[in-house]
Amino acid sequence: MKWVLAVVGLGTAVIAGLAVVLWTGAYNVAASDPHWDVTVTVLDMARRRSVAVRSAVVRVPPLNDPAWIEEGQQTYEEMCRACHGGVGTARSSFAMGLYPAPPVLSAPSFQASLTDGELYWIVRNGFKMTGMPAFEVVLSDEEVWQLVAFVRTLPGLTRGGSLGGPGRTRAEGSP
């Protein structure tokens, strides 16, 4: 019985502490002030688990169709490049002030961190309280998959030639 009272007391203290932090405005919501480490840890865990659970039922189509990759490139240029940057190009100036910063989609760490289904789910549904919109309102499922197909080619692209359009070419040695 004592442990129940201890848990209830601790829970009450935590809730009261959070209420004080929220009510006093001690937590700064400005994008120019990074989250506390504990906030980053909790939000990152929630994000990773939410995406993993919700994307587990996503059926991934074949993503190696050159026509899909080319269409995905067009969508990327229109919808994504401003925030995520392009091959050899930086993000637009407004994107520099986003917090959290949009990931560099060509980075090996990014590419390895998500399955194709997870990437599809993120593009389709977006993230709350970030600059990542839910593209389900403007893109069909096929267009989202085309975008995923193109994003998966980003590590093998370099500035200069063409992958279905100006400004892109596969890096030497890439399949």
mmCIF file of the C-alpha atoms, coordinates in Angstrom:
data_MODEL
# 
_entry.id   MODEL 
# 
loop_
_atom_site.group_PDB 
_atom_site.id 
_atom_site.type_symbol 
_atom_site.label_atom_id 
_atom_site.label_alt_id 
_atom_site.label_comp_id 
_atom_site.label_asym_id 
_atom_site.label_entity_id 
_atom_site.label_seq_id 
_atom_site.pdbx_PDB_ins_code 
_atom_site.Cartn_x 
_atom_site.Cartn_y 
_atom_site.Cartn_z 
_atom_site.occupancy 
_atom_site.B_iso_or_equiv 
_atom_site.pdbx_formal_charge 
_atom_site.auth_seq_id 
_atom_site.auth_comp_id 
_atom_site.auth_asym_id 
_atom_site.auth_atom_id 
_atom_site.pdbx_PDB_model_num 
ATOM 1   C CA . MET A 1 1   ? 0.000  0.000  0.000   1.00 0.00 ? 1   MET A CA 1 
ATOM 2   C CA . LYS A 1 2   ? 2.901  2.337  0.752   1.00 0.00 ? 2   LYS A CA 1 
ATOM 3   C CA . TRP A 1 3   ? 4.262  1.984  -2.784  1.00 0.00 ? 3   TRP A CA 1 
ATOM 4   C CA . VAL A 1 4   ? 0.869  2.952  -4.233  1.00 0.00 ? 4   VAL A CA 1 
ATOM 5   C CA . LEU A 1 5   ? 0.874  6.130  -2.149  1.00 0.00 ? 5   LEU A CA 1 
ATOM 6   C CA . ALA A 1 6   ? 4.459  6.829  -3.208  1.00 0.00 ? 6   ALA A CA 1 
ATOM 7   C CA . VAL A 1 7   ? 3.598  6.415  -6.904  1.00 0.00 ? 7   VAL A CA 1 
ATOM 8   C CA . VAL A 1 8   ? 0.504  8.616  -6.559  1.00 0.00 ? 8   VAL A CA 1 
ATOM 9   C CA . GLY A 1 9   ? 2.515  11.234 -4.672  1.00 0.00 ? 9   GLY A CA 1 
ATOM 10  C CA . LEU A 1 10  ? 5.308  11.198 -7.238  1.00 0.00 ? 10  LEU A CA 1 
ATOM 11  C CA . GLY A 1 11  ? 2.813  11.417 -10.097 1.00 0.00 ? 11  GLY A CA 1 
ATOM 12  C CA . THR A 1 12  ? 1.077  14.344 -8.441  1.00 0.00 ? 12  THR A CA 1 
ATOM 13  C CA . ALA A 1 13  ? 4.407  16.126 -7.919  1.00 0.00 ? 13  ALA A CA 1 
ATOM 14  C CA . VAL A 1 14  ? 5.419  15.603 -11.562 1.00 0.00 ? 14  VAL A CA 1 
ATOM 15  C CA . ILE A 1 15  ? 2.074  16.903 -12.828 1.00 0.00 ? 15  ILE A CA 1 
ATOM 16  C CA . ALA A 1 16  ? 2.263  19.902 -10.496 1.00 0.00 ? 16  ALA A CA 1 
ATOM 17  C CA . GLY A 1 17  ? 5.827  20.625 -11.655 1.00 0.00 ? 17  GLY A CA 1 
ATOM 18  C CA . LEU A 1 18  ? 4.823  20.455 -15.304 1.00 0.00 ? 18  LEU A CA 1 
ATOM 19  C CA . ALA A 1 19  ? 1.865  22.727 -14.623 1.00 0.00 ? 19  ALA A CA 1 
ATOM 20  C CA . VAL A 1 20  ? 4.155  25.307 -13.024 1.00 0.00 ? 20  VAL A CA 1 
ATOM 21  C CA . VAL A 1 21  ? 6.603  25.158 -15.953 1.00 0.00 ? 21  VAL A CA 1 
ATOM 22  C CA . LEU A 1 22  ? 3.795  25.550 -18.473 1.00 0.00 ? 22  LEU A CA 1 
ATOM 23  C CA . TRP A 1 23  ? 1.854  28.223 -16.590 1.00 0.00 ? 23  TRP A CA 1 
ATOM 24  C CA . THR A 1 24  ? 4.885  30.407 -15.868 1.00 0.00 ? 24  THR A CA 1 
ATOM 25  C CA . GLY A 1 25  ? 6.118  30.228 -19.456 1.00 0.00 ? 25  GLY A CA 1 
ATOM 26  C CA . ALA A 1 26  ? 9.456  28.826 -18.288 1.00 0.00 ? 26  ALA A CA 1 
ATOM 27  C CA . TYR A 1 27  ? 9.583  26.600 -21.351 1.00 0.00 ? 27  TYR A CA 1 
ATOM 28  C CA . ASN A 1 28  ? 10.546 28.804 -24.295 1.00 0.00 ? 28  ASN A CA 1 
ATOM 29  C CA . VAL A 1 29  ? 8.678  27.738 -27.454 1.00 0.00 ? 29  VAL A CA 1 
ATOM 30  C CA . ALA A 1 30  ? 10.740 29.983 -29.768 1.00 0.00 ? 30  ALA A CA 1 
ATOM 31  C CA . ALA A 1 31  ? 12.271 28.170 -32.760 1.00 0.00 ? 31  ALA A CA 1 
ATOM 32  C CA . SER A 1 32  ? 15.507 30.048 -32.038 1.00 0.00 ? 32  SER A CA 1 
ATOM 33  C CA . ASP A 1 33  ? 15.861 28.326 -28.638 1.00 0.00 ? 33  ASP A CA 1 
ATOM 34  C CA . PRO A 1 34  ? 16.631 24.580 -28.853 1.00 0.00 ? 34  PRO A CA 1 
ATOM 35  C CA . HIS A 1 35  ? 14.602 22.063 -26.847 1.00 0.00 ? 35  HIS A CA 1 
ATOM 36  C CA . TRP A 1 36  ? 15.885 20.822 -23.519 1.00 0.00 ? 36  TRP A CA 1 
ATOM 37  C CA . ASP A 1 37  ? 17.777 17.515 -23.848 1.00 0.00 ? 37  ASP A CA 1 
ATOM 38  C CA . VAL A 1 38  ? 14.999 15.614 -22.084 1.00 0.00 ? 38  VAL A CA 1 
ATOM 39  C CA . THR A 1 39  ? 12.448 17.120 -24.477 1.00 0.00 ? 39  THR A CA 1 
ATOM 40  C CA . VAL A 1 40  ? 14.512 16.064 -27.506 1.00 0.00 ? 40  VAL A CA 1 
ATOM 41  C CA . THR A 1 41  ? 14.817 12.533 -26.102 1.00 0.00 ? 41  THR A CA 1 
ATOM 42  C CA . VAL A 1 42  ? 11.080 12.188 -25.425 1.00 0.00 ? 42  VAL A CA 1 
ATOM 43  C CA . LEU A 1 43  ? 10.004 13.719 -28.755 1.00 0.00 ? 43  LEU A CA 1 
ATOM 44  C CA . ASP A 1 44  ? 12.502 11.625 -30.715 1.00 0.00 ? 44  ASP A CA 1 
ATOM 45  C CA . MET A 1 45  ? 11.314 8.418  -29.052 1.00 0.00 ? 45  MET A CA 1 
ATOM 46  C CA . ALA A 1 46  ? 7.665  9.357  -29.683 1.00 0.00 ? 46  ALA A CA 1 
ATOM 47  C CA . ARG A 1 47  ? 8.427  10.175 -33.326 1.00 0.00 ? 47  ARG A CA 1 
ATOM 48  C CA . ARG A 1 48  ? 10.373 6.993  -33.994 1.00 0.00 ? 48  ARG A CA 1 
ATOM 49  C CA . ARG A 1 49  ? 7.833  4.709  -32.326 1.00 0.00 ? 49  ARG A CA 1 
ATOM 50  C CA . SER A 1 50  ? 4.809  6.453  -33.845 1.00 0.00 ? 50  SER A CA 1 
ATOM 51  C CA . VAL A 1 51  ? 6.228  6.219  -37.364 1.00 0.00 ? 51  VAL A CA 1 
ATOM 52  C CA . ALA A 1 52  ? 7.351  2.595  -36.911 1.00 0.00 ? 52  ALA A CA 1 
ATOM 53  C CA . VAL A 1 53  ? 3.962  1.464  -35.611 1.00 0.00 ? 53  VAL A CA 1 
ATOM 54  C CA . ARG A 1 54  ? 1.886  3.334  -38.184 1.00 0.00 ? 54  ARG A CA 1 
ATOM 55  C CA . SER A 1 55  ? 4.076  2.460  -41.166 1.00 0.00 ? 55  SER A CA 1 
ATOM 56  C CA . ALA A 1 56  ? 4.280  -1.241 -40.337 1.00 0.00 ? 56  ALA A CA 1 
ATOM 57  C CA . VAL A 1 57  ? 1.202  -1.968 -42.489 1.00 0.00 ? 57  VAL A CA 1 
ATOM 58  C CA . VAL A 1 58  ? 2.437  0.027  -45.504 1.00 0.00 ? 58  VAL A CA 1 
ATOM 59  C CA . ARG A 1 59  ? 3.015  -2.125 -48.587 1.00 0.00 ? 59  ARG A CA 1 
ATOM 60  C CA . VAL A 1 60  ? 6.029  -0.901 -50.524 1.00 0.00 ? 60  VAL A CA 1 
ATOM 61  C CA . PRO A 1 61  ? 5.792  -1.064 -54.322 1.00 0.00 ? 61  PRO A CA 1 
ATOM 62  C CA . PRO A 1 62  ? 8.863  -1.549 -56.546 1.00 0.00 ? 62  PRO A CA 1 
ATOM 63  C CA . LEU A 1 63  ? 10.756 1.751  -56.487 1.00 0.00 ? 63  LEU A CA 1 
ATOM 64  C CA . ASN A 1 64  ? 13.244 1.206  -59.299 1.00 0.00 ? 64  ASN A CA 1 
ATOM 65  C CA . ASP A 1 65  ? 11.091 2.439  -62.212 1.00 0.00 ? 65  ASP A CA 1 
ATOM 66  C CA . PRO A 1 66  ? 13.062 5.223  -63.977 1.00 0.00 ? 66  PRO A CA 1 
ATOM 67  C CA . ALA A 1 67  ? 9.817  7.012  -64.885 1.00 0.00 ? 67  ALA A CA 1 
ATOM 68  C CA . TRP A 1 68  ? 8.804  7.083  -61.202 1.00 0.00 ? 68  TRP A CA 1 
ATOM 69  C CA . ILE A 1 69  ? 12.219 8.401  -60.198 1.00 0.00 ? 69  ILE A CA 1 
ATOM 70  C CA . GLU A 1 70  ? 11.995 11.155 -62.816 1.00 0.00 ? 70  GLU A CA 1 
ATOM 71  C CA . GLU A 1 71  ? 8.482  12.135 -61.677 1.00 0.00 ? 71  GLU A CA 1 
ATOM 72  C CA . GLY A 1 72  ? 9.694  12.050 -58.077 1.00 0.00 ? 72  GLY A CA 1 
ATOM 73  C CA . GLN A 1 73  ? 12.511 14.418 -58.990 1.00 0.00 ? 73  GLN A CA 1 
ATOM 74  C CA . GLN A 1 74  ? 10.015 16.924 -60.379 1.00 0.00 ? 74  GLN A CA 1 
ATOM 75  C CA . THR A 1 75  ? 7.949  16.702 -57.186 1.00 0.00 ? 75  THR A CA 1 
ATOM 76  C CA . TYR A 1 76  ? 11.094 17.058 -55.063 1.00 0.00 ? 76  TYR A CA 1 
ATOM 77  C CA . GLU A 1 77  ? 12.104 20.219 -56.905 1.00 0.00 ? 77  GLU A CA 1 
ATOM 78  C CA . GLU A 1 78  ? 8.637  21.721 -56.413 1.00 0.00 ? 78  GLU A CA 1 
ATOM 79  C CA . MET A 1 79  ? 7.829  20.548 -52.895 1.00 0.00 ? 79  MET A CA 1 
ATOM 80  C CA . CYS A 1 80  ? 10.994 19.589 -51.013 1.00 0.00 ? 80  CYS A CA 1 
ATOM 81  C CA . ARG A 1 81  ? 14.137 21.355 -52.220 1.00 0.00 ? 81  ARG A CA 1 
ATOM 82  C CA . ALA A 1 82  ? 13.400 24.641 -50.453 1.00 0.00 ? 82  ALA A CA 1 
ATOM 83  C CA . CYS A 1 83  ? 13.583 23.011 -47.021 1.00 0.00 ? 83  CYS A CA 1 
ATOM 84  C CA . HIS A 1 84  ? 15.844 19.998 -47.605 1.00 0.00 ? 84  HIS A CA 1 
ATOM 85  C CA . GLY A 1 85  ? 18.178 21.463 -50.217 1.00 0.00 ? 85  GLY A CA 1 
ATOM 86  C CA . GLY A 1 86  ? 19.148 19.851 -53.459 1.00 0.00 ? 86  GLY A CA 1 
ATOM 87  C CA . VAL A 1 87  ? 22.103 17.949 -54.764 1.00 0.00 ? 87  VAL A CA 1 
ATOM 88  C CA . GLY A 1 88  ? 24.983 20.315 -54.066 1.00 0.00 ? 88  GLY A CA 1 
ATOM 89  C CA . THR A 1 89  ? 22.635 23.169 -53.114 1.00 0.00 ? 89  THR A CA 1 
ATOM 90  C CA . ALA A 1 90  ? 21.748 24.524 -49.716 1.00 0.00 ? 90  ALA A CA 1 
ATOM 91  C CA . ARG A 1 91  ? 18.313 24.958 -48.221 1.00 0.00 ? 91  ARG A CA 1 
ATOM 92  C CA . SER A 1 92  ? 16.442 28.183 -48.956 1.00 0.00 ? 92  SER A CA 1 
ATOM 93  C CA . SER A 1 93  ? 17.155 30.998 -46.526 1.00 0.00 ? 93  SER A CA 1 
ATOM 94  C CA . PHE A 1 94  ? 13.795 30.678 -44.747 1.00 0.00 ? 94  PHE A CA 1 
ATOM 95  C CA . ALA A 1 95  ? 14.503 27.010 -44.027 1.00 0.00 ? 95  ALA A CA 1 
ATOM 96  C CA . MET A 1 96  ? 17.615 27.965 -42.061 1.00 0.00 ? 96  MET A CA 1 
ATOM 97  C CA . GLY A 1 97  ? 15.305 29.189 -39.283 1.00 0.00 ? 97  GLY A CA 1 
ATOM 98  C CA . LEU A 1 98  ? 13.271 25.997 -38.994 1.00 0.00 ? 98  LEU A CA 1 
ATOM 99  C CA . TYR A 1 99  ? 13.580 24.057 -35.754 1.00 0.00 ? 99  TYR A CA 1 
ATOM 100 C CA . PRO A 1 100 ? 14.093 21.255 -35.824 1.00 0.00 ? 100 PRO A CA 1 
ATOM 101 C CA . ALA A 1 101 ? 16.196 21.669 -38.944 1.00 0.00 ? 101 ALA A CA 1 
ATOM 102 C CA . PRO A 1 102 ? 14.985 19.624 -41.917 1.00 0.00 ? 102 PRO A CA 1 
ATOM 103 C CA . PRO A 1 103 ? 17.243 16.607 -42.444 1.00 0.00 ? 103 PRO A CA 1 
ATOM 104 C CA . VAL A 1 104 ? 19.674 16.360 -45.338 1.00 0.00 ? 104 VAL A CA 1 
ATOM 105 C CA . LEU A 1 105 ? 17.932 13.612 -47.286 1.00 0.00 ? 105 LEU A CA 1 
ATOM 106 C CA . SER A 1 106 ? 21.046 12.508 -49.167 1.00 0.00 ? 106 SER A CA 1 
ATOM 107 C CA . ALA A 1 107 ? 22.997 11.857 -45.956 1.00 0.00 ? 107 ALA A CA 1 
ATOM 108 C CA . PRO A 1 108 ? 23.840 8.191  -45.400 1.00 0.00 ? 108 PRO A CA 1 
ATOM 109 C CA . SER A 1 109 ? 22.637 8.449  -41.797 1.00 0.00 ? 109 SER A CA 1 
ATOM 110 C CA . PHE A 1 110 ? 19.238 9.667  -42.962 1.00 0.00 ? 110 PHE A CA 1 
ATOM 111 C CA . GLN A 1 111 ? 18.973 7.043  -45.692 1.00 0.00 ? 111 GLN A CA 1 
ATOM 112 C CA . ALA A 1 112 ? 19.788 4.251  -43.220 1.00 0.00 ? 112 ALA A CA 1 
ATOM 113 C CA . SER A 1 113 ? 17.463 5.527  -40.494 1.00 0.00 ? 113 SER A CA 1 
ATOM 114 C CA . LEU A 1 114 ? 14.141 4.881  -42.256 1.00 0.00 ? 114 LEU A CA 1 
ATOM 115 C CA . THR A 1 115 ? 12.555 2.078  -44.213 1.00 0.00 ? 115 THR A CA 1 
ATOM 116 C CA . ASP A 1 116 ? 10.836 2.943  -47.487 1.00 0.00 ? 116 ASP A CA 1 
ATOM 117 C CA . GLY A 1 117 ? 7.491  2.486  -45.733 1.00 0.00 ? 117 GLY A CA 1 
ATOM 118 C CA . GLU A 1 118 ? 8.491  4.864  -42.950 1.00 0.00 ? 118 GLU A CA 1 
ATOM 119 C CA . LEU A 1 119 ? 9.670  7.484  -45.425 1.00 0.00 ? 119 LEU A CA 1 
ATOM 120 C CA . TYR A 1 120 ? 6.379  7.159  -47.337 1.00 0.00 ? 120 TYR A CA 1 
ATOM 121 C CA . TRP A 1 121 ? 4.382  7.530  -44.110 1.00 0.00 ? 121 TRP A CA 1 
ATOM 122 C CA . ILE A 1 122 ? 6.326  10.650 -43.087 1.00 0.00 ? 122 ILE A CA 1 
ATOM 123 C CA . VAL A 1 123 ? 5.909  12.354 -46.471 1.00 0.00 ? 123 VAL A CA 1 
ATOM 124 C CA . ARG A 1 124 ? 2.222  11.473 -46.576 1.00 0.00 ? 124 ARG A CA 1 
ATOM 125 C CA . ASN A 1 125 ? 1.385  12.461 -42.982 1.00 0.00 ? 125 ASN A CA 1 
ATOM 126 C CA . GLY A 1 126 ? 4.014  15.047 -41.971 1.00 0.00 ? 126 GLY A CA 1 
ATOM 127 C CA . PHE A 1 127 ? 5.027  15.861 -38.398 1.00 0.00 ? 127 PHE A CA 1 
ATOM 128 C CA . LYS A 1 128 ? 3.206  18.008 -35.892 1.00 0.00 ? 128 LYS A CA 1 
ATOM 129 C CA . MET A 1 129 ? 4.958  21.174 -34.686 1.00 0.00 ? 129 MET A CA 1 
ATOM 130 C CA . THR A 1 130 ? 7.700  21.030 -37.323 1.00 0.00 ? 130 THR A CA 1 
ATOM 131 C CA . GLY A 1 131 ? 7.897  22.478 -40.803 1.00 0.00 ? 131 GLY A CA 1 
ATOM 132 C CA . MET A 1 132 ? 7.061  19.061 -42.335 1.00 0.00 ? 132 MET A CA 1 
ATOM 133 C CA . PRO A 1 133 ? 3.589  19.230 -43.890 1.00 0.00 ? 133 PRO A CA 1 
ATOM 134 C CA . ALA A 1 134 ? 1.257  16.333 -44.625 1.00 0.00 ? 134 ALA A CA 1 
ATOM 135 C CA . PHE A 1 135 ? 1.482  15.953 -48.394 1.00 0.00 ? 135 PHE A CA 1 
ATOM 136 C CA . GLU A 1 136 ? -1.547 13.657 -48.511 1.00 0.00 ? 136 GLU A CA 1 
ATOM 137 C CA . VAL A 1 137 ? -3.642 16.765 -49.192 1.00 0.00 ? 137 VAL A CA 1 
ATOM 138 C CA . VAL A 1 138 ? -1.754 17.646 -52.405 1.00 0.00 ? 138 VAL A CA 1 
ATOM 139 C CA . LEU A 1 139 ? -0.097 14.435 -53.636 1.00 0.00 ? 139 LEU A CA 1 
ATOM 140 C CA . SER A 1 140 ? -1.630 11.112 -54.608 1.00 0.00 ? 140 SER A CA 1 
ATOM 141 C CA . ASP A 1 141 ? -0.256 7.925  -53.061 1.00 0.00 ? 141 ASP A CA 1 
ATOM 142 C CA . GLU A 1 142 ? 1.538  7.214  -56.343 1.00 0.00 ? 142 GLU A CA 1 
ATOM 143 C CA . GLU A 1 143 ? 3.152  10.663 -56.319 1.00 0.00 ? 143 GLU A CA 1 
ATOM 144 C CA . VAL A 1 144 ? 4.349  10.096 -52.740 1.00 0.00 ? 144 VAL A CA 1 
ATOM 145 C CA . TRP A 1 145 ? 5.890  6.763  -53.784 1.00 0.00 ? 145 TRP A CA 1 
ATOM 146 C CA . GLN A 1 146 ? 7.553  8.475  -56.758 1.00 0.00 ? 146 GLN A CA 1 
ATOM 147 C CA . LEU A 1 147 ? 9.045  10.987 -54.339 1.00 0.00 ? 147 LEU A CA 1 
ATOM 148 C CA . VAL A 1 148 ? 10.299 8.169  -52.099 1.00 0.00 ? 148 VAL A CA 1 
ATOM 149 C CA . ALA A 1 149 ? 11.846 6.498  -55.165 1.00 0.00 ? 149 ALA A CA 1 
ATOM 150 C CA . PHE A 1 150 ? 13.694 9.715  -56.041 1.00 0.00 ? 150 PHE A CA 1 
ATOM 151 C CA . VAL A 1 151 ? 14.835 10.402 -52.457 1.00 0.00 ? 151 VAL A CA 1 
ATOM 152 C CA . ARG A 1 152 ? 16.415 6.947  -52.376 1.00 0.00 ? 152 ARG A CA 1 
ATOM 153 C CA . THR A 1 153 ? 18.581 7.951  -55.376 1.00 0.00 ? 153 THR A CA 1 
ATOM 154 C CA . LEU A 1 154 ? 19.910 11.142 -53.760 1.00 0.00 ? 154 LEU A CA 1 
ATOM 155 C CA . PRO A 1 155 ? 23.113 9.646  -52.316 1.00 0.00 ? 155 PRO A CA 1 
ATOM 156 C CA . GLY A 1 156 ? 24.162 8.571  -55.825 1.00 0.00 ? 156 GLY A CA 1 
ATOM 157 C CA . LEU A 1 157 ? 23.548 11.929 -57.470 1.00 0.00 ? 157 LEU A CA 1 
ATOM 158 C CA . THR A 1 158 ? 25.971 14.777 -58.045 1.00 0.00 ? 158 THR A CA 1 
ATOM 159 C CA . ARG A 1 159 ? 25.700 18.277 -59.474 1.00 0.00 ? 159 ARG A CA 1 
ATOM 160 C CA . GLY A 1 160 ? 26.011 18.698 -63.169 1.00 0.00 ? 160 GLY A CA 1 
ATOM 161 C CA . GLY A 1 161 ? 24.261 16.352 -65.696 1.00 0.00 ? 161 GLY A CA 1 
ATOM 162 C CA . SER A 1 162 ? 20.889 14.785 -65.766 1.00 0.00 ? 162 SER A CA 1 
ATOM 163 C CA . LEU A 1 163 ? 18.755 12.130 -64.178 1.00 0.00 ? 163 LEU A CA 1 
ATOM 164 C CA . GLY A 1 164 ? 15.687 12.806 -66.228 1.00 0.00 ? 164 GLY A CA 1 
ATOM 165 C CA . GLY A 1 165 ? 16.229 16.550 -66.012 1.00 0.00 ? 165 GLY A CA 1 
ATOM 166 C CA . PRO A 1 166 ? 18.792 19.330 -65.695 1.00 0.00 ? 166 PRO A CA 1 
ATOM 167 C CA . GLY A 1 167 ? 21.151 19.506 -62.765 1.00 0.00 ? 167 GLY A CA 1 
ATOM 168 C CA . ARG A 1 168 ? 21.357 15.817 -61.777 1.00 0.00 ? 168 ARG A CA 1 
ATOM 169 C CA . THR A 1 169 ? 23.519 12.884 -62.752 1.00 0.00 ? 169 THR A CA 1 
ATOM 170 C CA . ARG A 1 170 ? 24.378 9.575  -61.137 1.00 0.00 ? 170 ARG A CA 1 
ATOM 171 C CA . ALA A 1 171 ? 27.764 9.551  -59.458 1.00 0.00 ? 171 ALA A CA 1 
ATOM 172 C CA . GLU A 1 172 ? 30.382 7.381  -61.124 1.00 0.00 ? 172 GLU A CA 1 
ATOM 173 C CA . GLY A 1 173 ? 30.109 3.780  -60.049 1.00 0.00 ? 173 GLY A CA 1 
ATOM 174 C CA . SER A 1 174 ? 26.481 4.102  -58.920 1.00 0.00 ? 174 SER A CA 1 
ATOM 175 C CA . PRO A 1 175 ? 24.017 1.554  -60.258 1.00 0.00 ? 175 PRO A CA 1 
# 
